[in-house]
Amino acid sequence: MQTLIIYVTRLLLGTASTLVFLIAVPILVFAFLLALPGSLTDPMGPLLWRINDDVKSSLIRTIFFSLLVIAITFFFWRMEKFSMRQNATKRRYYRRFNLIYLLALSYVLGILIINISSPFYGKCDVYTNKLNGGLHAFGERNYRVELCGSGPDETGANDRMRLRIFDDNDALRATRYFRLQFCR
């Protein structure tokens, strides 16, 4: 029983340290980039602020998934080190549980990373009315077309859009993503 308490404690501490690592490292890297003198960051542009949204999302995901792989590998190594002190039967159970737990943790953290780095689509009523969405008849069936936007970028153009089409029963039939160019 004492071994199980120690194992659960290490599992919870490992999870907490993984989360702290995934949060602290990007903050420290960002702070480091802000502290660099302008002459070092000139070739990159003003600290990468001017890259487009797709590249920015891809960069965020790449950084976080790389950090996730490092954190999960270190976490697994620490838990394996603990289970090596146990007899063969317990070691097998601990290893299986470690793998299942780390897969679930990776899955949950991966979903969070994808959701955090994705655009937020809102103002669906405004965009639907402005861009001729709403109820439309195609053939003999009625469909509801919903358009949502994430808002234009800092230049006032390149609005990221989500188009969703629902049938008579309000079931989602199609989703598409595109950009809308506003000319000023």
ZIQUI-V504359 format. One record per residue. N is the residue number from 1. RES is the residue in one letter. SS is DSSP state (H for helix, E for strand, - for the rest). Layout:
n->[N N]
res->[RES RES]
ss->[SS SS]
//
This chain:
n->[1 2 3 4 5 6 7 8 9 10 11 12 13 14 15 16 17 18 19 20 21 22 23 24 25 26 27 28 29 30 31 32 33 34 35 36 37 38 39 40 41 42 43 44 45 46 47 48 49 50 51 52 53 54 55 56 57 58 59 60 61 62 63 64 65 66 67 68 69 70 71 72 73 74 75 76 77 78 79 80 81 82 83 84 85 86 87 88 89 90 91 92 93 94 95 96 97 98 99 100 101 102 103 104 105 106 107 108 109 110 111 112 113 114 115 116 117 118 119 120 121 122 123 124 125 126 127 128 129 130 131 132 133 134 135 136 137 138 139 140 141 142 143 144 145 146 147 148 149 150 151 152 153 154 155 156 157 158 159 160 161 162 163 164 165 166 167 168 169 170 171 172 173 174 175 176 177 178 179 180 181 182 183 184]
res->[M Q T L I I Y V T R L L L G T A S T L V F L I A V P I L V F A F L L A L P G S L T D P M G P L L W R I N D D V K S S L I R T I F F S L L V I A I T F F F W R M E K F S M R Q N A T K R R Y Y R R F N L I Y L L A L S Y V L G I L I I N I S S P F Y G K C D V Y T N K L N G G L H A F G E R N Y R V E L C G S G P D E T G A N D R M R L R I F D D N D A L R A T R Y F R L Q F C R]
ss->[- H H H H H H H H H H H H H H H H H H H H H H H H H H H H H H H H H H - - H H H H H H H - - - - - - - - H H H H H H H H H H H H H H H H H H H H H H H H H H H H H H H - - - - H H H H H H H H H H H H H H H H H H H H H H H H H H H H H H - - - - E - H H H H H H H - - - E E E E E - - E E E E E E E E E - - - - - - - - - E E E E E E E E - - - - - E E E E E E E E E - - - -]
//
